Amino acid sequence: MPVLDASAIINRVGEPLEEKKYFTVPEVIKEIKDLVSRQVLELAKEKENIIVFSPSKKNLERTKEAAKKLNVLKDLSDTDLKVIALGREKNQKVVTDDYRMQKTCKKLKIGFEPVIHKGIEK
């Protein structure tokens, strides 16, 4: 099950969210403000296709340490780090249009998939 960031939910991931299962973190849910995206999200949650999960503290710290060593920690929000950490923890790709997150996933050898933009070179 891929891990979604807010851009993946807002831009609809290519297929309706209610037709496939995904992970995300609670902070991403809080970032979704527009009415249409909230409705799509709520429908997917009702069908249990969005599983809201937080990465372990240990894995989040490991991800922060790795991002610091890669000199990208300052470029990532707490939500970004949690999404990446969850992808790492669940061994799942991260679905995002955020180039900074894509670059970090690439450096940490975590799979990623762009949503509507081309994405960085893998």
N, C-alpha and C positions, 0 to 999 in steps of 0.2 A: 504494500500500500504506500504510494508516494506521500511525501510530507509537503503540505501546501503552505506558502506564505500568502500574505494578503493580496498580492498582485494576481496570484493564481485564482483566488476566489472572485475577485472583482472582474477579471477578464475571462472567467468561466472555463478555463482549462481545456478548451476544445470540445468537450462533451459535457452535458449537464452533470452537475455534481451529484445529483441523486441517482445516477446510473452506475457509479463505481464507488469503491471505498477508499478513503483517504485519512491520513493523520494530519493534525495541526496542533498548535499550542494555544492555550487560553488567550494569550496576548494578541494573537492574530484575530481571534473572534472579536476582541474589543476594538481592533482597528477598522473593522468593517462598519462604515457609517451610512453609505447610501442605501436607500430603501430597497431597490431591486436586488442588490447583492445580499442584503440582510434576509430578504424573503427566500432567495435561492438557498442561502446558508441554513435557514431555519427548516426548510423542507428537507434538505439533505440530513440535517441532524435528526429530524423526526424519523426518517427512514434508516437511521443509524449508519449512514454512509460517511459521515464525518466523525471521526473519533478524536476527541480532544484529550490530549495527553501532554504531560510535562516531562522533559528529559530528567534523568536523575541528576542530583546536585553534583555527583562525582563526574558524570559525563559532561555536564555543562562546564565545570571547572577545567576538564581536560580540553574541551573545545576552546575555551577562552585562552588557556595557556598556549595551545597550538596557534591560535590567531595572533597572539602577542608575538610569538617567535617568528611568524610570517610577516609581522609588521602591518597587519590589517585590522587589529583589534579596534583601533580608533575609528575605523570606517564603518563599523557594524553596530547596529542598535542591540539592545538587550533582546528584543524580539527576534532579530536576525540570528543572533547567537543561539537562541533556544531552538529555532527552526533547524538550524544546521546541526546542533547537538542531537536533536531528535532523529534527524536523518541518519546521523552517525550511529546512534544507539540502536535504531531499528534496522539498520543496514538497508535503508531505502533511499531512493533518489529524492532530491528536493526540487519542487516545481516552483520556479521563480523567474521573473523578468529582471530582477535586481542584479546588475553585472557584478557588483562587489560580492554579493552572496555567491554567484556562480564562480567567480575567481577563487573565493575561499574554499568552496566545495572542491574545485579542481585541485587546489593545492593540498587539501586534506584527503584527496582520493575518495570523495563522496560523489555519487552520481547526481546529476542535475538535469533538468529539462526546462527550456524556456517556455513561456506561455504564448505570447503573440509576437514577440520580437525574435530575431534570429538567434540571439545568445552569443556567448563567447565561443571561440574555437575550442573544441574538446581536445 
